[in-house]
């Protein structure tokens, strides 16, 4: 797909307007129209794009209710990874073997990575969402939670519409505006869309080659390192400095081995890696290599990212992880109470939402170390009581 340089430049240069949100919905849409025309879009095309645009209350409800991400890794991963998904994933790998060969040759992205995203995002294209994409994007841009993310997507959708690759009245997808089998936002499609089947269009809803090639190109542009691993399960010694665990704390394979960290299968890669303990030092344990960080450019949820990365290894023949015997975690109310206590002690945990995100994990680990508890970032009732 050819993208007009002046249009893409206008999308980028429109950043000062990204803070605009709220107010009357009709006047907000009028502002979007004016901005689209100022970018160089034909006024008649813009009018057709916005004709019938409406606010979608169901989108806002979905945005406020993402409770599934409150579940711990073991429960969450077992919920998402079924034998049927595993079998279907392997079958899809065989069906599109030539496409995956091309992806691995051109982008260096392993097939298990894309198969896992394809499975989790849409059940291999089986359910891609039934929200009107244009209305979802406008609704979320009008809402003042994350306008800086969604407002540019509207103008990207207009550009796709001008190419005949988006129908404002009929294009549907997820509540957050993602489209197609691997769920990509309009701007990502503009920047990374690939015509994988050679029909002259980037059609992520109906063409698996288009969707898979586009997803691979996006991962490559996000920093995926060709041919490198992303996640490896390890076993741990009975005692070590657990404060060394956590995302963003890479050490060499030799350093981890000197501490008693061992791979469950194969050898450790000669790459920097962080030790990931999703449910503390008594639960599953993984080494996360540099490619693991790219997952967070696709999705910000730690539990989703780890599950997708792990499932990618399973789809390539990896073994079932050892769940261990982790200490019982906190329920939603307990997590919110913990976050409030951590916040009161000066830690930045973000929103009090009961989700064990990066800020809460860091705060938990700091308080565990202060109190002389194993600093493995896993919140327990003991920690809550001690605080």
MOQUIVEN-V762799 format. One record per residue. RES is the residue in three letters. OMEGA is omega in radians with two decimals (999 if undefined). Layout:
# MOQUIVEN-V762799
RES&OMEGA, RES&OMEGA
This chain:
# MOQUIVEN-V762799
UNK&3.09, UNK&-3.13, UNK&3.14, UNK&-3.09, UNK&-3.10, UNK&3.11, UNK&3.13, UNK&3.10, UNK&-3.14, UNK&3.10, UNK&-3.13, UNK&-3.08, UNK&-3.13, UNK&-3.02, UNK&3.12, UNK&-3.12, UNK&-3.01, UNK&-3.11, UNK&-3.11, UNK&3.11, UNK&3.08, UNK&-3.09, UNK&3.11, UNK&-3.05, UNK&-3.13, UNK&3.13, UNK&3.09, UNK&3.11, UNK&3.10, UNK&3.10, UNK&3.09, UNK&3.13, UNK&-3.11, UNK&-3.13, UNK&3.13, UNK&3.11, UNK&3.12, UNK&3.09, UNK&3.13, UNK&3.10, UNK&3.09, UNK&-3.06, UNK&-3.14, UNK&3.09, UNK&3.13, UNK&3.12, UNK&3.14, UNK&-3.14, UNK&-3.05, UNK&-3.13, UNK&3.14, UNK&3.14, UNK&-3.08, UNK&3.07, UNK&-3.08, UNK&-3.11, UNK&3.14, UNK&3.09, UNK&3.13, UNK&3.11, UNK&3.13, UNK&-3.13, UNK&-3.09, UNK&-2.98, UNK&3.12, UNK&-3.04, UNK&-3.10, UNK&-3.11, UNK&3.06, UNK&-3.07, UNK&3.09, UNK&-3.00, UNK&-3.06, UNK&3.14, UNK&-3.11, UNK&-3.09, UNK&3.11, UNK&3.11, UNK&-3.07, UNK&-3.03, UNK&3.09, UNK&3.08, UNK&3.13, UNK&3.12, UNK&3.12, UNK&-3.14, UNK&3.14, UNK&3.13, UNK&3.13, UNK&3.11, UNK&3.10, UNK&3.08, UNK&3.11, UNK&-3.10, UNK&-3.10, UNK&-3.09, UNK&-3.12, UNK&3.11, UNK&-3.14, UNK&3.06, UNK&3.13, UNK&3.13, UNK&-3.12, UNK&3.13, UNK&-3.04, UNK&-3.02, UNK&3.13, UNK&3.13, UNK&-3.09, UNK&-3.04, UNK&3.13, UNK&3.14, UNK&-3.11, UNK&3.10, UNK&3.13, UNK&3.09, UNK&-3.13, UNK&3.13, UNK&-3.02, UNK&-3.06, UNK&-3.03, UNK&-3.05, UNK&3.11, UNK&3.09, UNK&-3.08, UNK&3.08, UNK&-3.05, UNK&3.14, UNK&-3.10, UNK&3.06, UNK&3.02, UNK&-2.99, UNK&3.13, UNK&-3.11, UNK&3.11, UNK&-3.12, UNK&3.14, UNK&3.12, UNK&-3.10, UNK&3.06, UNK&3.11, UNK&3.06, UNK&-3.01, UNK&3.10, UNK&-3.09, UNK&-3.11, UNK&-3.12, UNK&3.08, UNK&-2.93, UNK&-3.13, UNK&3.11, UNK&-3.13, UNK&3.13, UNK&-3.12, UNK&3.04, UNK&3.10, UNK&3.08, UNK&3.11, UNK&3.07, UNK&3.12, UNK&-3.12, UNK&3.11, UNK&-3.08, UNK&-3.11, UNK&3.12, UNK&3.09, UNK&-3.06, UNK&-3.13, UNK&-2.98, UNK&-3.12, UNK&-3.13, UNK&3.13, UNK&-3.11, UNK&-3.10, UNK&-3.11, UNK&3.02, UNK&3.12, UNK&-3.04, UNK&2.91, UNK&-2.99, UNK&3.09, UNK&2.96, UNK&3.11, UNK&3.09, UNK&-3.09, UNK&-3.12, UNK&3.08, UNK&3.11, UNK&3.10, UNK&-3.02, UNK&-3.00, UNK&-3.11, UNK&-3.14, UNK&3.05, UNK&-3.03, UNK&-3.10, UNK&3.03, UNK&-3.13, UNK&3.11, UNK&3.13, UNK&3.02, UNK&-3.02, UNK&-3.02, UNK&-3.10, UNK&-3.01, UNK&-3.10, UNK&3.10, UNK&3.10, UNK&3.10, UNK&-3.07, UNK&-3.08, UNK&3.12, UNK&3.13, UNK&3.10, UNK&3.13, UNK&3.13, UNK&3.12, UNK&3.10, UNK&3.11, UNK&-3.14, UNK&3.10, UNK&3.06, UNK&3.14, UNK&-3.11, UNK&-2.99, UNK&3.01, UNK&-3.11, UNK&3.08, UNK&3.13, UNK&-3.07, UNK&3.12, UNK&3.12, UNK&-3.13, UNK&2.98, UNK&-3.01, UNK&3.02, UNK&-3.14, UNK&-3.12, UNK&2.98, UNK&3.11, UNK&-3.05, UNK&3.12, UNK&3.08, UNK&-3.14, UNK&3.08, UNK&3.10, UNK&3.07, UNK&3.11, UNK&-3.02, UNK&3.01, UNK&-3.12, UNK&3.09, UNK&3.14, UNK&3.13, UNK&3.12, UNK&3.14, UNK&3.11, UNK&3.11, UNK&3.11, UNK&3.10, UNK&-3.08, UNK&3.06, UNK&3.05, UNK&3.11, UNK&3.10, UNK&-3.14, UNK&3.02, UNK&3.10, UNK&3.12, UNK&-3.09, UNK&3.01, UNK&-3.10, UNK&3.07, UNK&3.13, UNK&-3.08, UNK&3.10, UNK&-3.01, UNK&3.11, UNK&3.05, UNK&-3.00, UNK&3.09, UNK&-3.12, UNK&3.12, UNK&-3.13, UNK&-3.11, UNK&2.88, UNK&-3.14, UNK&-3.13, UNK&-3.06, UNK&3.14, UNK&3.13, UNK&-3.12, UNK&-3.13, UNK&3.12, UNK&-3.10, UNK&3.01, UNK&3.13, UNK&-3.11, UNK&-3.06, UNK&-3.10, UNK&-3.14, UNK&-3.07, UNK&3.09, UNK&-3.11, UNK&-3.12, UNK&3.13, UNK&3.12, UNK&3.14, UNK&3.12, UNK&-3.13, UNK&3.07, UNK&3.10, UNK&3.12, UNK&-3.12, UNK&3.09, UNK&3.02, UNK&3.12, UNK&-3.09, UNK&3.06, UNK&-3.11, UNK&3.03, UNK&-3.08, UNK&-3.14, UNK&3.14, UNK&-3.06, UNK&3.05, UNK&3.13, UNK&3.11, UNK&3.14, UNK&3.03, UNK&-3.08, UNK&-3.14, UNK&3.12, UNK&3.12, UNK&3.13, UNK&3.10, UNK&3.11, UNK&3.13, UNK&3.12, UNK&3.12, UNK&3.12, UNK&3.11, UNK&3.14, UNK&3.11, UNK&3.04, UNK&3.14, UNK&3.08, UNK&-3.14, UNK&-3.11, UNK&-3.13, UNK&3.04, UNK&-3.00, UNK&-3.14, UNK&-3.13, UNK&-3.13, UNK&3.13, UNK&-3.04, UNK&-3.13, UNK&3.12, UNK&3.11, UNK&-3.13, UNK&3.13, UNK&3.10, UNK&-3.12, UNK&3.13, UNK&-3.12, UNK&3.06, UNK&3.14, UNK&-3.14, UNK&-3.07, UNK&3.14, UNK&3.08, UNK&3.05, UNK&-3.01, UNK&-3.07, UNK&3.05, UNK&3.11, UNK&-3.08, UNK&-3.12, UNK&3.08, UNK&3.10, UNK&3.13, UNK&-3.14, UNK&3.13, UNK&3.14, UNK&3.10, UNK&999
